[in-house]
């Protein structure tokens, strides 16, 4: 087993480029609370959910193809830094 930092799993650029719209909106989870929302219209948007004062909020980072997977992950990290490292993402309370 390797020592040190482990590579986190998540979406790949190849998978993201192949996603197709369905009849209803659906999400593809990446990691650390980042997800790609795919709308029936074909729109693909990077988002993150978090809680503020006990209420769920959503941040939209940008649309594919203008905002690629790596850039969306960077924006997620920036949002976490601004939030002071508070828990954000799925199940955050």
BAMAR-935207 format. One record per residue: x, y, z of N, C-alpha, C in turn. Coordinates in pm, whole numbers, padded with zeros to 5 digits, always signed. Atoms other than C-alpha are relative to their C-alpha. Layout:
N
XYZXYZXYZ...
This chain:
93
+00084-00119+00000+00000+00000+00000+00089+00125+00000-00080-00122+00009+00128+00347-00084-00021+00088+00121+00006-00093-00112+00209+00588+00195-00021+00141-00052+00016-00140+00039+00122+00957+00189-00140+00028-00053+00130-00041+00052-00155+01129+00000-00051-00098-00103+00065+00087+00098-00402+00916-00190-00067+00084-00106+00072-00068+00107-00544+01020-00525-00149-00017+00025+00145+00007-00019-00911+01108-00481-00065-00039-00131+00070+00038+00121-01151+00950-00723-00104+00106-00033+00100-00096+00043-01411+01144-00914-00026-00017-00148+00029+00002+00142-01528+01225-01262+00129+00014-00080-00111-00020+00092-01294+01218-01558-00046+00093-00112+00033-00091+00110-01279+01468-01843-00069-00076-00113+00061+00081+00106-01366+01188-02087-00146-00030+00029+00138+00028-00038-01680+01093-01896-00086+00126-00011+00074-00126+00003-01790+01455-01861-00034+00040-00143+00024-00039+00139-01756+01511-02236-00104-00089-00068+00094+00095+00061-01978+01207-02310-00140+00005+00057+00132+00004-00062-02275+01283-02083-00107+00053-00095+00112-00037+00086-02609+01309-02259-00119+00042+00087+00118-00040-00076-02927+01485-02145-00103-00113+00004+00111+00095-00017-03223+01280-02020-00129+00081+00009+00129-00070-00005-03591+01363-01986-00016+00086+00126+00002-00078-00124-03532+01496-01632+00143+00040+00036-00136-00038-00044-03237+01687-01479+00060-00108+00089-00069+00094-00089-02977+01467-01312+00139+00052+00032-00131-00045-00049-02648+01507-01125+00102-00112-00015-00115+00089-00006-02307+01347-01165+00093+00055+00106-00086-00046-00110-02108+01372-00842+00146-00019-00036-00143+00010+00020-01738+01445-00865+00063-00040+00132-00057+00024-00133-01584+01477-00519-00008+00128+00080+00000-00115-00091-01583+01707-00217-00121+00091-00018+00122-00079+00013-01939+01819-00293-00023+00061-00136+00016-00054+00135-01882+01924-00655-00083-00097-00083+00076+00085+00090-02134+01796-00906-00032+00073-00129+00038-00053+00129-02235+01843-01267-00149-00025-00017+00143+00011+00022-02604+01915-01324-00025+00000-00150+00030+00010+00142-02725+01800-01666-00151+00022-00016+00140-00037+00023-03051+01961-01780-00052-00068-00127+00057+00059+00121-03293+01814-02039+00033+00079-00127-00036-00085+00115-03202+02107-02267+00142-00027-00050-00138+00028+00036-02843+01979-02275+00100+00087+00075-00087-00086-00080-02705+02251-02045+00068-00083+00109-00078+00071-00103-02428+02121-01813+00066+00106+00087-00043-00105-00093-02352+02330-01502+00069-00061+00120-00073+00043-00120-02093+02284-01224-00059+00069+00122+00060-00055-00122-02244+02331-00875+00056-00065+00124-00036+00052-00131-02181+02279-00506-00110+00041+00097+00096-00031-00105-02429+02261-00218+00074+00022+00132-00056-00024-00132-02354+02395+00130-00112+00049+00092+00099-00050-00097-02536+02504+00445+00049+00129+00061-00028-00127-00065-02553+02855+00586-00119+00031+00089+00107-00025-00098-02754+02930+00903-00107-00108-00007+00093+00112+00000-02911+02587+00878-00079-00020-00127+00074+00012+00126-03039+02635+00523+00094-00041-00112-00081+00042+00113-02914+02463+00212+00008+00110-00104-00026-00098+00106-02760+02694-00047+00077-00071-00111-00071+00056+00115-02614+02625-00391+00084+00108-00067-00088-00088+00077-02318+02787-00566+00012-00061-00140-00024+00043+00138-02300+02765-00946+00132+00060-00044-00133-00045+00039-01943+02784-01073+00009+00038-00148-00005-00030+00143-02004+02786-01448-00052-00116-00083+00051+00099+00093-02113+02593-01754+00112-00068-00077-00084+00069+00096-01944+02331-01961-00042+00048-00138-00142+00030+00004-01764+02368-02201+00089+00116+00042-00081-00116-00037-01655+02715-02086+00085-00026+00125-00071+00032-00124-01552+02582-01743+00025-00151+00003-00037+00142+00004-01364+02252-01755+00008-00058+00140-00001+00072-00127-01345+01991-01479+00107+00052+00095-00109-00048-00086-01007+02106-01344-00026+00139+00055+00032-00136-00043-01118+02468-01330-00113+00000+00102+00110+00011-00096-01440+02370-01151+00052-00046+00136-00060+00046-00126-01234+02184-00889+00076+00112+00069-00071-00114-00058-01017+02493-00840-00098+00099+00064+00100-00092-00055-01325+02710-00788-00064-00057+00126+00051+00065-00120-01456+02457-00537+00095+00025+00117-00099-00024-00106-01132+02488-00337+00000+00146+00044+00008-00143-00033-01152+02868-00356-00121+00029+00086+00123-00022-00077-01510+02861-00227+00016-00054+00143-00023+00055-00135-01403+02640+00065+00091+00092+00081-00090-00092-00070-01121+02882+00152-00075+00124+00046+00079-00120-00034-01358+03181+00147-00094-00031+00116+00093+00041-00103-01595+02987+00370+00073-00039+00129-00076+00028-00121-01316+02941+00626+00017-00147+00030-00019+00143-00021-01289+02567+00573-00121-00069+00059+00122+00061-00054-01645+02509+00694-00044-00112-00092+00048+00112+00079-01816+02195+00578-00095+00047-00107+00089-00028+00111-01971+02230+00238-00011-00129-00080+00019+00119+00081-02109+01968+00006-00114-00083+00053+00110+00089-00034-02341+01674+00047+00004-00034+00149+00010+00036-00140-02458+01619+00405+00060+00101+00095-00058-00102-00089-02300+01938+00541-00109+00054+00090+00100-00052-00096-02472+02068+00851+00051+00123+00069
